[in-house]
Amino acid sequence: MSLQVRKIKTNHACRYVLAAALGGSALVLSGCNAASTLNARETFTQGYVIDEQALELVPVGSSREQVLLALGTPSTTATFDNEVFYYISQKRVRGAAFMRPKLVDQQVLAVYFGDDQRVTQVAHYGMQDGKLFDFVSRTTPTGGKDQNFLTQMIAGVARGGPPSNPLGAQ
């Protein structure tokens, strides 16, 4: 069996049209970015998104009604005496539709009221290194007398007695 090669005679205009068609299809296909079509990353924002312009309408000394008109209904209030309004928002990201969303940012806007029902302080807290952080005053609240297990053991031995039980049992 022999293979015959046939030469097709074409003119130059036909070659240019064929080259233009191949070049055009290559340009169209190069616009398809596989990475952007396969990226299934989703971002969810839930809760109160802080609006800086609305926040400027609530200076220290504002009434409770002014806060409700400017910022809306709070996400939650303080447990006792309703002296604090909390506006909470969270940002979660998940890599694919079947994955659990991961918390990447949390913002808490706290509006503190005094005895006269006027705003005494506005604080903006967020997650920074897993700790509560005040963005307004740039301070991190201290935990008081938080001691880990090793510190409690050393303190108990230093007093000359048995180490204190971190679980509180005798």
N, C-alpha and C positions, 0 to 999 in steps of 0.2 A: 504494500500500500504506500503510495507516495502522496506527499502533501504539496499541493500546488499553491503558489503565492500569486495573487493577482494584484496588479498595480492599478489603483484607481486614479484616473486623471481628474484633477480638480484645478480650478483657477485660484488665483491669489485672494480674491474677494471671499470665496467660501472659507478659506483658511482663517481669514480675519474674523469672520462671523463666528466660526467654531471656537477660536481663541477667546473672543469676547464673551461668549456664552459660558465657557469653562471658568474664565476669570470672574464673571459676575456671580456664578454659583459658589465659587470659593469665598467671595466676599460675604455673601449672605450666610453661609455656614459658619464663617469665622465670628459672626456676631452672636452665635449661640454659645454662651458660656456655661459649660457643664457644672462648674462649681456653684453658680448662683441658682441653677435649677435644682440642684441636689441639696442645697442648704435648707434644712427643715427647722432651723432654730426659731423659737417663738419667745416673745417677751410679753408678759402680762403685767399690767399696772392696775392695782386694785386700791380702792379707798379714795381719800381726799387728796387731790393733787394741789400742792401749795401754789397759790397765785400771789406773786410779789405785790401786784397792784392792789389786790384785795387786802393783803396784809398791812399795807400802808394806811388803810382806812381804820385800822384798829390800834391807835396809839395808847400808851399808858394813860389811864384816866377815862377811857371809853366805858359806856354803860354796857350791861349784858345784852340789851336789845340791839345796840350798834354792832356788837360782835356777831349776833345771830343774823342780822341783815347783811353784813359784809362777808362773813365766812360761811354762813349756812348752819345747818344743824350739825353738831359735833358727832364724831364717830362714837364717842363714849364720854361720860362725865365721871368726876371723882365719886368714890363710893360714899363718902360722908359729906354732907352739907352742900354738895354740888358747887364747890368753890373752884373747880378746874374743868375746863373744856379741853378734850383731846381730839385732835384731827389726825387720823392715822392713814398712812398710805404704804403700800408694799410693792416692790418690783421683783417679779420672779421670772426666771429664764429656764427653758428646757431645750435640750439639744435636738430632740425628735419627738414626734407625737406620742410615742409609747413611753417616754421617760417621765419621771416625776419632776415637776418644776422645782428649781432650787432658788431659795431666797437670796437675792444679791443686794438688796437695799431696802431699808425701812426708814420712813420719816415720821416723826411725831411732832406736831405743833401743839404746844400746851399753852393755854391762855388762863392765867391765874387771876382770881377775883379776890378782893378784900371784903371786909365786913360791910362796906357801903355799896356792894354789888358793882364796883368799878374795877377795871383792869389794873392790876398791880405789876404784872410781869408777863411778857410773851417770850417763850422759849421754844427753840427749834432743835429737836433731838434727832439723831440718826445712828446708824450702825457704823462704827469705825473699829475695826479689829475685834468685833464681837462684843463691844462694850457700849453702853449708853453714853452718848457724847452730845454736849450742848454746842450747837453751831454758833449761837449768838455770843455767848461769853467765852467760848473756846476753853472751857474747863470740863473735866471729867469728874463726876461725883465719886467720892470715896466710898468704900464699902463698909466703913466702920471698923469693927473688930473681927474681920474675916481671917480665920486662921486655917491653914491646911493641916493635914494629919501629922506631918513631920514637925511643924512648929508646935503643935499641941504636945507631942511626945517630948520634945526638948524642954518645953515649959514645965511639964510635970516632973521630969527628972531634976531640973534645976531647983525646984521647990523642995526637993528631998522626999517627996511622996511618990506614990505610984503614978504613972502617966494617966492623964485624963482620958476618958473614953469619948471619942468623937461622936459616937452614936447616942450618947446621953444616958446609957443604961449603967446601973451600978453593979 
